Amino acid sequence: MTQNLAEYMAAEVRAEMARQRVSQRQLAAQLTLSQVQIQRRLAGRIEFRPSELDRAAELLGVPVTQFLPVAPAAPASAA
């Protein structure tokens, strides 16, 4: 099963929330979102906005890049 970007970011945010025992309510308050809005984002149905990811990373004390997929390294070109 393939995972889109919204689902990937949601899974990463949920995982960090679980590690730090941060509730959906706490994250919603940090992002000034309603409970329904945060649930949709954490389910991967709506993509987090860049500013929301930034504030989530701030709340959780992690770099925002933790929530983003790692791009595969480009193969070295033969010279």
MOCOR-V89208 format. One record per helix or strand of 2 or more residues. SS is the DSSP state (~ for helix, > for strand). FROM is the first residue (numbers start at 1). LEN is the number of residues. Records with the same first field share a line. If there is no record, write none. Layout:
SS->FROM-LEN ; FROM-LEN
This chain:
~->5-16 ; 24-8 ; 35-8 ; 50-11 ; 64-4
